[in-house]
């Protein structure tokens, strides 16, 4: 099993690698086209600005490589936090920016009239999983995962979507064909997160 973690300079790499190592899986941190296309699975991490991330990804031509890997080579990809958002259609963070368009989700900032609801959303929160799921296989219904984000994804596609409610419902994760995403950090979510990563790896 070869897991490639996309290196574009904006990922929480070591926590992800540490979690994978705990599961007995080695990973490679790379932006090399051939290494990504030869991998069994790809993880797209991310922390920071959507617009800046896409700027770097396009400069490195990783957008083309990721789409080739996922759409032509049928390699499964898991986007984590910002990485999940990048798989969507667009974001309004730092101005309107198009994403990788591998999933039909739109990213906008939390905008609460009730100012008692703090932004960013930080900490463990409950996730309601979908009925038929790969990521949550053999996991119970009462699930807590660790979030750190100010922007959230919405989608009209209800299939394979797990939700979290923080002032409003938003997409906590999605799965469609070989494209997966989690707004939360599974690598920081203790046993639930490790189980989810294991399910992705074994898929």
C-alpha positions as CSV (number, residue, x, y, z in Angstrom):
1,X,0.0,0.0,0.0
2,X,1.4,3.3,-1.1
3,X,-0.1,6.5,0.3
4,X,0.9,9.8,-1.3
5,X,0.4,13.0,0.7
6,X,0.3,16.0,-1.6
7,X,3.1,18.5,-0.9
8,X,2.1,22.0,-1.8
9,X,3.4,23.7,1.4
10,X,0.1,24.2,3.2
11,X,-0.6,20.9,4.9
12,X,-0.6,19.5,8.4
13,X,1.7,16.8,7.2
14,X,3.4,15.3,10.3
15,X,0.1,14.7,12.1
16,X,-1.2,12.9,9.1
17,X,1.9,10.8,8.6
18,X,2.0,10.0,12.3
19,X,-1.6,8.7,12.3
20,X,-0.9,6.6,9.2
21,X,2.3,5.2,10.8
22,X,0.3,4.3,13.9
23,X,-2.0,2.3,11.5
24,X,1.0,0.6,10.1
25,X,0.9,2.4,6.8
26,X,3.8,4.3,5.3
27,X,3.3,7.4,3.3
28,X,5.3,9.7,1.0
29,X,5.1,13.5,1.0
30,X,5.4,14.5,-2.6
31,X,4.5,16.8,-5.4
32,X,6.1,14.6,-8.1
33,X,3.7,13.7,-10.9
34,X,5.0,10.1,-11.3
35,X,4.9,9.4,-7.6
36,X,1.3,10.7,-7.3
37,X,0.1,8.7,-10.4
38,X,1.7,5.5,-9.1
39,X,0.2,5.7,-5.6
40,X,-2.6,3.5,-4.3
41,X,-4.3,6.4,-2.4
42,X,-3.8,10.2,-2.2
43,X,-4.4,12.4,0.7
44,X,-4.8,16.2,0.1
45,X,-4.2,18.0,3.5
46,X,-4.5,21.7,4.0
47,X,-4.4,24.6,6.5
48,X,-4.7,28.2,5.5
49,X,-6.2,30.2,2.6
50,X,-8.2,28.6,-0.2
51,X,-7.1,31.2,-2.7
52,X,-3.4,30.9,-1.8
53,X,-3.6,27.1,-1.9
54,X,-5.1,27.0,-5.4
55,X,-2.5,29.6,-6.5
56,X,0.3,27.2,-5.4
57,X,-1.4,24.1,-6.7
58,X,-1.9,25.6,-10.2
59,X,1.7,27.0,-10.2
60,X,3.0,23.5,-9.5
61,X,0.4,22.1,-12.0
62,X,-0.8,19.8,-9.3
63,X,-4.4,20.5,-10.3
64,X,-3.7,18.6,-13.6
65,X,-1.9,15.8,-11.8
66,X,-4.6,15.3,-9.2
67,X,-7.4,15.3,-11.8
68,X,-5.5,12.8,-13.9
69,X,-4.9,10.5,-10.9
70,X,-8.5,10.7,-9.7
71,X,-10.5,10.8,-13.0
72,X,-8.2,8.8,-15.3
73,X,-6.3,6.4,-13.0
74,X,-9.2,6.0,-10.6
75,X,-7.0,6.6,-7.6
76,X,-9.0,7.4,-4.4
77,X,-8.3,10.8,-2.8
78,X,-9.1,12.1,0.7
79,X,-9.2,15.8,1.2
80,X,-8.7,16.9,4.9
81,X,-10.0,20.3,6.1
82,X,-8.8,22.9,3.5
83,X,-8.0,19.9,1.4
84,X,-11.6,18.9,1.4
85,X,-12.7,22.4,0.4
86,X,-10.2,22.4,-2.5
87,X,-12.0,19.4,-4.0
88,X,-15.1,21.5,-4.4
89,X,-16.3,23.9,-7.1
90,X,-15.3,27.2,-5.5
91,X,-14.7,29.3,-2.4
92,X,-15.2,32.9,-1.4
93,X,-12.2,33.0,0.9
94,X,-9.9,35.9,-0.1
95,X,-12.1,36.5,-3.1
96,X,-13.9,34.1,-5.4
97,X,-11.6,31.2,-6.4
98,X,-12.4,28.1,-8.4
99,X,-11.4,24.8,-6.8
100,X,-10.5,21.4,-8.3
101,X,-14.1,20.8,-9.2
102,X,-14.0,17.1,-8.2
103,X,-17.1,17.5,-5.9
104,X,-20.2,19.8,-6.3
105,X,-19.7,21.8,-3.1
106,X,-19.4,25.5,-2.5
107,X,-17.3,27.0,0.3
108,X,-18.3,30.2,2.2
109,X,-17.5,31.7,5.6
110,X,-19.7,31.1,8.6
111,X,-21.9,34.2,9.0
112,X,-23.9,34.1,12.1
113,X,-26.3,36.8,13.3
114,X,-25.9,35.4,16.8
115,X,-22.4,36.8,17.6
116,X,-22.2,34.4,20.6
117,X,-21.4,31.7,18.1
118,X,-17.6,31.9,17.8
119,X,-15.8,31.8,14.5
120,X,-13.5,29.9,13.9
121,X,-15.3,26.7,14.9
122,X,-12.7,24.9,17.0
123,X,-13.0,21.7,19.0
124,X,-14.7,18.4,19.0
125,X,-18.3,18.3,17.6
126,X,-20.8,15.6,16.8
127,X,-21.1,14.3,13.2
128,X,-24.2,12.7,11.9
129,X,-23.1,10.1,9.4
130,X,-24.9,9.0,6.2
131,X,-26.8,5.6,6.1
132,X,-24.6,3.9,3.4
133,X,-21.0,4.8,4.1
134,X,-17.4,3.8,3.5
135,X,-15.7,6.3,5.7
136,X,-17.8,5.5,8.8
137,X,-18.0,1.7,8.3
138,X,-18.4,-0.1,11.7
139,X,-18.5,3.2,13.5
140,X,-21.4,4.0,15.9
141,X,-23.9,6.9,15.4
142,X,-22.5,9.1,18.2
143,X,-19.4,10.4,16.6
144,X,-17.2,13.3,17.7
145,X,-14.4,14.7,15.5
146,X,-12.0,17.6,15.8
147,X,-12.7,20.8,13.7
148,X,-10.7,24.0,13.1
149,X,-12.2,26.2,10.4
150,X,-13.9,29.5,9.6
151,X,-15.3,28.5,6.2
152,X,-17.7,25.6,5.6
153,X,-19.0,23.7,2.6
154,X,-22.6,23.3,1.5
155,X,-24.0,21.1,-1.3
156,X,-27.3,20.1,-2.8
157,X,-26.0,16.6,-3.2
158,X,-27.2,14.7,-0.1
159,X,-25.8,11.3,-1.0
160,X,-22.8,10.2,1.0
161,X,-22.8,13.4,3.0
162,X,-22.2,13.6,6.8
163,X,-23.3,16.7,8.6
164,X,-22.2,18.7,11.6
165,X,-24.4,21.4,13.2
166,X,-22.5,24.5,14.4
167,X,-25.1,27.3,14.4
168,X,-26.2,25.8,11.1
169,X,-25.8,22.4,9.4
170,X,-22.7,22.1,7.1
171,X,-20.9,19.4,5.3
172,X,-18.7,17.5,7.8
173,X,-17.6,14.9,5.1
174,X,-18.6,13.6,1.8
175,X,-17.9,10.5,-0.3
176,X,-18.7,10.0,-4.0
177,X,-17.1,7.3,-6.1
178,X,-13.3,7.6,-5.4
179,X,-13.5,11.2,-4.0
180,X,-13.7,11.7,-0.2
181,X,-13.4,14.7,2.0
182,X,-13.5,15.5,5.7
183,X,-13.8,19.0,7.1
184,X,-12.6,17.7,10.4
185,X,-9.1,16.4,11.1
186,X,-9.3,12.6,11.4
187,X,-5.6,12.6,12.4
188,X,-6.5,14.7,15.5
189,X,-9.8,12.9,16.3
190,X,-8.4,10.1,18.4
191,X,-10.0,6.6,17.9
192,X,-12.8,7.8,15.7
193,X,-10.4,9.5,13.3
194,X,-8.0,6.6,13.2
195,X,-10.9,4.2,12.4
196,X,-12.1,6.6,9.6
197,X,-8.5,6.7,8.1
198,X,-8.3,2.9,8.3
199,X,-11.6,2.7,6.4
200,X,-10.3,5.0,3.7
201,X,-7.1,3.0,3.4
202,X,-8.9,-0.3,3.2
203,X,-11.5,0.9,0.7
